[in-house]
Amino acid sequence: DQSVRLIMSIPVFKPSIKRRDMHSVLSCLVTDVIGPAVLADDLVATAAGELGFEGGGAVREYTRAIGLTIQALGLAKGDKAILSPLAPSAYHRAFQERGILPVFADVKEADGCLNPSDVELKINADIRALFVHAPLGRIPDMKAFNGFGIPIVGDIGEALGARNIQGETLGSSCNFTLLPMEPNGIATAGGGTLILARDKKALSALTESAESLTADAFLPDLNASLGLVQWREYPHALEARDIIAEVYRAALHQGRHRTLSEPEGEGRGVPFSFPVVLSSGMNEVRKYARKKGVETLPAFYTGVMEGFPEAGEQCPAAKSLMMSTLLFPLYPTLGKKNVQLIVKVLSTLP
């Protein structure tokens, strides 16, 4: 009985790849000259052009992409950089490989984004850079961070299509912005990360940093072709996500739990997944959802706090969110029946 139930349950993430996407990948492989990264260059140029960057590059590995931005900013072993305790675990690996010492600033409990006032407290002459990711499509206060006058690396892997409170593309004011295109992404290339540079100076520093890489470090054309197809589709995918998120929020509102708050003003968040911040124990809620056929995942268990336990001690709001935030399935291919089931579960959570 249990095996049947496991097969039937709705997974938290599912790559939104359609059959016609794969058809385009095949035709592109058959017709295009697969040279060294012709399509990867296309993908980077398309993304940079639409999002308002000078240019960039595309590599296979997320960790390597973070490492390249560290190098391009001229950071050396022993240098310090500010990081959110809720950042993805790839930051732990990249910082360790390069010998960068993370200085943790706490987040706002309302939305999980870095708290500018805590960042300000942590900034001193030793801090060489600030790494800002948009957790689960929520919008960090980039205007405040730009005011600190230190280099910034943004990360919109969970926030493609998001806009900041001034209505600009999220990340457009950062020296570098990372866009991981992993299988769970809003637009996926089946893996790989784009590194987008704000201006000519940043781009030439990035190009120089990438010179020593071997060919296999870059994004293969097979992935880039899928990325290009997905890039054309992602505005539609966002519309579908928005509709589902709205229904979920209304359902959740009937109970005693909350979700991460949305931005004010011109800001536009992105429903990367559906986070529920619990006011009761996580295990009980997970058990209840699983019994109803809905899988859930702790939102921040696999973040950098795993590798840097001190981050949780220094940042109480981040630790609290890590212990209480659960992800529910939200993606365009869920289908009406599954959405209705999840709505029912959300409105009756223990």
C-alpha positions as CSV (number, residue, x, y, z in Angstrom):
1,D,0.0,0.0,0.0
2,Q,2.8,2.4,0.9
3,S,4.6,1.9,-2.4
4,V,1.4,2.7,-4.3
5,R,1.0,5.9,-2.2
6,L,4.6,7.0,-2.8
7,I,4.1,6.7,-6.6
8,M,0.9,8.7,-6.4
9,S,2.1,11.6,-4.3
10,I,2.8,15.0,-5.9
11,P,6.5,15.8,-5.9
12,V,7.7,19.2,-4.7
13,F,9.7,19.9,-7.8
14,K,9.3,18.7,-11.4
15,P,11.2,20.2,-14.4
16,S,8.7,22.0,-16.6
17,I,10.0,20.6,-19.9
18,K,7.4,20.0,-22.7
19,R,7.7,17.6,-25.5
20,R,8.0,20.5,-28.0
21,D,11.0,21.9,-26.0
22,M,12.8,18.6,-26.7
23,H,11.8,18.7,-30.3
24,S,13.5,22.1,-30.7
25,V,16.6,20.7,-29.0
26,L,16.7,17.9,-31.4
27,S,16.2,20.1,-34.5
28,C,18.8,22.5,-33.3
29,L,21.3,19.6,-32.8
30,V,20.6,18.3,-36.3
31,T,20.7,21.6,-38.2
32,D,23.0,23.9,-36.3
33,V,26.8,23.7,-36.5
34,I,27.7,22.6,-33.0
35,G,30.8,24.6,-32.7
36,P,32.5,25.6,-29.5
37,A,29.6,27.1,-27.6
38,V,27.8,28.8,-30.4
39,L,24.4,28.3,-28.7
40,A,25.8,29.0,-25.2
41,D,26.9,32.4,-26.5
42,D,23.4,32.9,-28.0
43,L,21.8,32.1,-24.7
44,V,24.1,34.5,-22.8
45,A,23.6,37.3,-25.3
46,T,19.8,36.8,-25.2
47,A,19.7,36.8,-21.4
48,A,22.1,39.7,-21.0
49,G,20.2,41.7,-23.7
50,E,16.8,41.2,-22.2
51,L,17.8,41.7,-18.6
52,G,20.0,44.7,-19.3
53,F,23.6,43.5,-18.8
54,E,26.7,44.1,-20.9
55,G,27.3,40.4,-21.5
56,G,28.6,37.3,-19.7
57,G,29.4,33.7,-19.8
58,A,27.9,30.3,-19.1
59,V,29.5,27.4,-17.2
60,R,28.4,23.9,-16.3
61,E,28.7,24.2,-12.5
62,Y,27.0,26.6,-10.1
63,T,29.9,26.4,-7.6
64,R,32.4,27.3,-10.4
65,A,30.2,30.2,-11.4
66,I,30.4,31.6,-7.9
67,G,34.1,31.0,-7.8
68,L,34.6,33.0,-11.1
69,T,32.8,36.0,-9.7
70,I,35.0,35.8,-6.6
71,Q,38.0,35.8,-8.9
72,A,36.7,38.5,-11.2
73,L,36.2,40.8,-8.2
74,G,39.8,40.3,-7.3
75,L,39.1,38.6,-4.0
76,A,42.0,36.5,-2.6
77,K,42.4,33.8,0.1
78,G,41.5,35.2,3.5
79,D,39.3,38.0,2.2
80,K,35.9,38.5,3.8
81,A,32.5,38.7,2.1
82,I,29.0,39.1,3.5
83,L,26.6,36.2,2.9
84,S,23.1,35.2,3.9
85,P,22.8,32.1,6.1
86,L,19.9,31.0,3.8
87,A,22.1,31.1,0.7
88,P,22.3,27.9,-1.4
89,S,24.9,25.3,-0.3
90,A,27.0,26.0,-3.5
91,Y,28.2,29.2,-1.7
92,H,29.7,27.1,1.1
93,R,31.7,25.0,-1.4
94,A,32.8,28.0,-3.5
95,F,33.9,30.1,-0.5
96,Q,35.8,27.1,0.9
97,E,37.6,26.4,-2.4
98,R,38.7,30.0,-2.7
99,G,39.5,30.5,1.0
100,I,36.9,33.3,1.3
101,L,35.7,33.9,4.9
102,P,31.9,34.4,5.1
103,V,30.6,37.1,7.4
104,F,26.9,36.3,8.0
105,A,24.2,39.0,8.1
106,D,20.7,38.1,9.3
107,V,17.6,38.1,7.2
108,K,14.2,39.7,7.6
109,E,11.8,37.2,9.1
110,A,9.0,38.5,6.9
111,D,10.5,37.5,3.6
112,G,13.8,35.7,4.2
113,C,15.9,38.4,2.3
114,L,19.1,39.9,3.7
115,N,18.3,42.6,6.3
116,P,20.0,45.9,5.2
117,S,20.3,47.2,8.7
118,D,22.2,44.0,9.8
119,V,24.4,44.2,6.7
120,E,25.2,47.8,7.6
121,L,26.3,46.6,11.1
122,K,28.6,44.0,9.6
123,I,30.2,46.2,7.0
124,N,33.7,47.4,7.8
125,A,37.0,48.0,6.0
126,D,37.7,44.3,5.8
127,I,34.5,43.4,3.8
128,R,35.4,43.1,0.1
129,A,32.0,42.0,-1.4
130,L,28.4,41.3,-0.7
131,F,26.6,38.2,-2.0
132,V,22.8,38.7,-2.3
133,H,20.5,35.9,-3.5
134,A,16.7,36.2,-3.8
135,P,15.3,33.4,-1.7
136,L,12.3,31.6,-3.2
137,G,11.7,34.6,-5.5
138,R,11.5,37.2,-2.8
139,I,13.0,40.6,-3.4
140,P,16.1,41.9,-1.5
141,D,16.4,45.7,-1.0
142,M,19.0,46.3,-3.7
143,K,18.8,50.1,-3.4
144,A,20.0,49.9,0.2
145,F,22.8,47.5,-0.7
146,N,24.0,49.7,-3.5
147,G,24.3,52.5,-1.0
148,F,27.1,50.7,0.9
149,G,29.6,51.2,-1.9
150,I,31.0,47.6,-2.0
151,P,30.9,45.2,-5.0
152,I,27.7,43.1,-5.2
153,V,27.1,39.7,-6.7
154,G,23.4,39.0,-7.2
155,D,21.8,35.6,-7.6
156,I,18.4,35.3,-9.4
157,G,18.3,31.5,-9.7
158,E,15.0,31.4,-7.8
159,A,13.8,34.8,-9.1
160,L,14.0,35.0,-12.9
161,G,11.5,37.6,-14.0
162,A,11.4,39.4,-10.6
163,R,11.6,43.2,-10.4
164,N,12.9,45.3,-7.5
165,I,10.9,47.9,-5.7
166,Q,12.0,50.5,-8.3
167,G,10.5,48.3,-11.0
168,E,14.0,47.4,-12.5
169,T,15.1,43.8,-13.4
170,L,16.4,42.2,-10.2
171,G,20.2,42.1,-10.2
172,S,20.7,44.8,-12.8
173,S,22.5,47.0,-10.4
174,C,24.9,44.3,-9.2
175,N,28.5,44.0,-10.6
176,F,27.7,40.4,-11.5
177,T,24.5,38.5,-11.4
178,L,24.3,34.7,-11.4
179,L,21.4,32.8,-13.1
180,P,21.6,29.1,-12.3
181,M,19.4,27.1,-14.9
182,E,19.1,23.9,-12.9
183,P,16.3,21.3,-13.5
184,N,14.0,22.9,-10.9
185,G,14.5,26.4,-12.3
186,I,11.9,28.8,-13.7
187,A,13.8,28.4,-17.0
188,T,16.0,25.3,-17.1
189,A,18.9,24.3,-19.3
190,G,19.0,21.0,-17.5
191,G,21.9,22.4,-15.6
192,G,24.5,25.1,-15.8
193,T,24.8,28.8,-14.7
194,L,24.9,32.1,-16.5
195,I,27.2,34.8,-15.2
196,L,26.0,38.2,-16.3
197,A,28.2,41.3,-16.1
198,R,26.8,44.8,-15.5
199,D,29.3,46.8,-17.5
200,K,32.4,46.6,-19.7
201,K,34.8,46.7,-16.8
202,A,33.0,43.8,-15.1
203,L,32.8,41.8,-18.3
204,S,36.6,42.1,-19.1
205,A,37.4,41.0,-15.5
206,L,35.1,38.0,-16.0
207,T,36.6,37.2,-19.4
208,E,40.1,37.3,-17.9
209,S,39.0,35.0,-15.0
210,A,37.6,32.5,-17.4
211,E,40.7,32.3,-19.6
212,S,42.3,29.5,-17.6
213,L,39.2,27.2,-17.9
214,T,39.3,24.1,-20.0
215,A,36.5,23.6,-22.7
216,D,34.6,21.1,-20.5
217,A,34.0,23.8,-17.9
218,F,31.6,25.7,-20.2
219,L,27.9,25.1,-20.8
220,P,27.5,22.5,-23.5
221,D,25.4,23.4,-26.6
222,L,22.9,20.6,-25.8
223,N,22.0,22.4,-22.5
224,A,22.1,25.8,-24.1
225,S,19.6,24.8,-26.8
226,L,17.1,23.7,-24.1
227,G,17.9,27.0,-22.3
228,L,17.1,29.0,-25.3
229,V,13.7,27.3,-25.8
230,Q,12.9,27.7,-22.1
231,W,13.9,31.3,-22.2
232,R,11.2,32.0,-24.8
233,E,8.6,30.2,-22.7
234,Y,9.4,31.5,-19.2
235,P,7.0,34.6,-19.2
236,H,4.1,32.1,-19.8
237,A,5.4,29.8,-17.1
238,L,5.5,32.8,-14.7
239,E,1.8,33.6,-15.5
240,A,0.8,30.0,-14.7
241,R,2.9,30.1,-11.5
242,D,1.3,33.4,-10.4
243,I,-2.2,32.0,-10.8
244,I,-1.5,28.9,-8.7
245,A,0.3,31.0,-6.0
246,E,-2.7,33.3,-5.6
247,V,-5.0,30.3,-5.0
248,Y,-2.6,28.8,-2.5
249,R,-2.2,32.1,-0.6
250,A,-6.0,32.3,-0.2
251,A,-6.2,28.7,1.0
252,L,-3.3,29.2,3.5
253,H,-5.0,32.3,4.8
254,Q,-7.8,30.2,6.3
255,G,-5.4,28.5,8.7
256,R,-2.8,29.7,11.2
257,H,0.4,29.6,9.1
258,R,1.8,32.2,6.7
259,T,3.9,32.4,3.6
260,L,6.9,34.7,3.0
261,S,5.7,38.2,2.3
262,E,5.7,39.8,-1.2
263,P,7.4,43.1,-2.2
264,E,5.9,46.6,-2.0
265,G,5.5,49.2,-4.7
266,E,6.7,48.4,-8.2
267,G,8.4,45.2,-6.9
268,R,7.4,41.9,-8.4
269,G,8.2,38.6,-6.6
270,V,8.3,35.2,-8.3
271,P,6.6,32.1,-7.1
272,F,9.6,29.8,-7.4
273,S,7.9,27.3,-5.1
274,F,5.4,27.7,-2.3
275,P,6.9,28.4,1.1
276,V,4.8,27.9,4.2
277,V,6.2,29.4,7.4
278,L,4.8,27.1,10.1
279,S,3.6,28.2,13.6
280,S,3.7,24.6,14.7
281,G,6.0,21.6,14.4
282,M,7.3,20.7,10.9
283,N,7.0,16.9,11.3
284,E,3.3,16.9,12.1
285,V,2.6,19.1,9.0
286,R,4.8,17.0,6.7
287,K,3.1,13.8,7.9
288,Y,-0.3,15.3,7.4
289,A,0.5,16.4,3.8
290,R,2.1,13.1,2.9
291,K,-0.9,11.2,4.1
292,K,-3.0,13.4,1.7
293,G,-0.6,12.6,-1.2
294,V,1.4,15.8,-1.2
295,E,5.2,15.8,-0.8
296,T,6.9,18.7,1.1
297,L,10.5,19.7,1.7
298,P,12.2,21.9,4.3
299,A,13.0,25.1,2.4
300,F,16.4,25.9,3.8
301,Y,17.9,22.7,5.2
302,T,20.3,22.3,2.4
303,G,21.6,25.9,2.5
304,V,25.0,27.1,3.7
305,M,24.0,26.7,7.4
306,E,24.8,23.0,7.0
307,G,28.4,23.8,6.3
308,F,28.6,26.9,8.6
309,P,26.7,26.0,11.8
310,E,27.9,29.3,13.4
311,A,25.6,31.1,10.9
312,G,22.5,30.0,12.7
313,E,23.9,31.1,16.1
314,Q,24.8,34.6,14.8
315,C,21.5,35.0,12.9
316,P,18.3,34.2,14.9
317,A,15.8,35.2,12.2
318,A,17.5,33.0,9.6
319,K,17.6,30.1,12.0
320,S,14.0,30.5,12.9
321,L,13.0,30.4,9.2
322,M,15.2,27.4,8.6
323,M,13.4,25.5,11.3
324,S,9.9,26.5,10.2
325,T,9.7,26.9,6.4
326,L,8.3,24.1,4.3
327,L,8.0,24.0,0.5
328,F,4.8,22.8,-1.2
329,P,4.6,21.9,-4.9
330,L,4.1,24.8,-7.3
331,Y,5.0,24.5,-11.0
332,P,3.2,25.1,-14.3
333,T,2.7,21.4,-15.1
334,L,0.8,20.5,-11.8
335,G,-2.6,20.3,-13.5
336,K,-6.0,21.4,-12.0
337,K,-6.7,18.2,-10.0
338,N,-3.3,18.4,-8.2
339,V,-3.7,22.1,-7.5
340,Q,-7.2,21.5,-6.0
341,L,-5.7,18.8,-3.8
342,I,-2.9,21.0,-2.5
343,V,-5.4,23.9,-1.9
344,K,-7.4,21.5,0.3
345,V,-4.3,20.4,2.2
346,L,-3.1,24.0,2.7
347,S,-6.5,25.2,4.0
348,T,-6.6,22.4,6.6
349,L,-3.0,22.1,7.8
350,P,-2.7,21.2,11.5
